[in-house]
Amino acid sequence: MSAQELSTQDVRHIAKLSRLAPNDATVDSMRATLSSILGHIAKLSTVDVAGVQPMAHPLSISNRLDADEAGETLPIEQVLLNAPARVERFLAVPKVLDEGGA
């Protein structure tokens, strides 16, 4: 679909997929914005990138990693002072795993 083919129904469908419920005025605004975005994407699709190496970052940088060495640790009492919730001498966290099989 090209930017010119974007219809009001397309915009309403995209809004529904995004769990949005725009009014008629907003749909017209969204249609213009989305058409513009699709136009820019269409322009990018025409760029010849043959032989261009992919990059993760535009600057030549690398992470500086410190040596992984054991050092002094905080006493548990001091750690628990910063805890939002605790159970006895442990940090209390919400349950994230379901114990029932699926």
C-alpha positions as CSV (number, residue, x, y, z in Angstrom):
1,M,0.0,0.0,0.0
2,S,1.4,3.4,-0.9
3,A,0.9,6.5,1.1
4,Q,-1.8,7.7,-1.4
5,E,-3.8,4.6,-0.9
6,L,-4.2,5.1,2.9
7,S,-8.0,5.3,3.5
8,T,-10.0,6.3,6.5
9,Q,-10.9,2.6,7.0
10,D,-7.2,1.8,7.1
11,V,-6.6,4.4,9.7
12,R,-9.5,3.1,11.8
13,H,-8.2,-0.5,11.5
14,I,-4.7,0.6,12.6
15,A,-6.3,2.5,15.5
16,K,-8.3,-0.5,16.5
17,L,-5.2,-2.7,16.4
18,S,-3.5,-0.1,18.6
19,R,-6.5,-0.1,21.0
20,L,-7.3,3.5,20.2
21,A,-10.7,5.0,19.6
22,P,-10.2,8.2,17.7
23,N,-13.1,10.6,16.8
24,D,-13.6,11.6,13.1
25,A,-11.5,14.8,13.4
26,T,-8.6,12.8,14.9
27,V,-8.9,10.1,12.2
28,D,-8.4,12.8,9.5
29,S,-5.3,14.1,11.4
30,M,-4.0,10.6,11.9
31,R,-4.5,9.8,8.2
32,A,-2.4,12.8,7.1
33,T,0.3,11.9,9.7
34,L,0.4,8.3,8.8
35,S,0.5,9.1,5.0
36,S,3.5,11.4,5.6
37,I,5.3,8.7,7.6
38,L,4.6,6.1,4.9
39,G,5.8,8.5,2.3
40,H,9.1,8.9,4.1
41,I,9.4,5.1,4.5
42,A,8.8,4.8,0.7
43,K,11.7,7.2,0.1
44,L,14.0,5.2,2.3
45,S,13.0,2.0,0.4
46,T,14.5,3.5,-2.7
47,V,18.0,4.1,-1.2
48,D,20.7,1.8,-2.6
49,V,22.4,0.2,0.4
50,A,24.3,-2.5,-1.4
51,G,27.7,-2.9,0.2
52,V,26.9,-0.8,3.2
53,Q,27.9,-2.5,6.4
54,P,25.1,-2.6,9.1
55,M,26.0,-0.7,12.3
56,A,24.6,-0.8,15.8
57,H,25.8,2.8,16.6
58,P,26.8,5.7,14.4
59,L,29.9,6.4,16.4
60,S,32.9,4.1,16.9
61,I,32.5,3.3,20.6
62,S,33.0,0.3,22.8
63,N,31.8,-0.6,26.3
64,R,34.4,-0.3,29.0
65,L,34.0,-3.3,31.2
66,D,35.6,-3.5,34.6
67,A,37.1,-6.7,35.8
68,D,34.6,-9.0,37.5
69,E,36.3,-9.3,40.9
70,A,34.7,-10.1,44.2
71,G,34.8,-7.2,46.7
72,E,33.3,-6.0,49.9
73,T,29.5,-6.3,50.1
74,L,26.9,-4.4,52.1
75,P,25.6,-6.0,55.3
76,I,22.1,-7.4,54.8
77,E,20.6,-5.0,57.3
78,Q,21.9,-2.0,55.2
79,V,20.5,-3.5,52.0
80,L,17.1,-4.1,53.6
81,L,16.9,-0.5,54.7
82,N,16.4,0.5,51.0
83,A,13.9,-2.3,50.2
84,P,10.3,-1.3,49.5
85,A,9.1,-4.6,51.0
86,R,10.7,-7.3,53.0
87,V,10.0,-10.7,54.6
88,E,12.2,-11.4,57.6
89,R,15.8,-11.1,56.1
90,F,14.7,-11.3,52.5
91,L,13.6,-8.8,49.8
92,A,9.9,-9.3,49.0
93,V,9.1,-9.2,45.3
94,P,5.9,-9.9,43.3
95,K,5.4,-13.4,42.0
96,V,6.2,-13.6,38.3
97,L,6.1,-17.3,37.6
98,D,2.9,-19.5,37.5
99,E,3.4,-22.7,39.4
100,G,0.7,-24.5,37.5
101,G,1.8,-26.3,34.4
102,A,0.6,-25.1,31.0
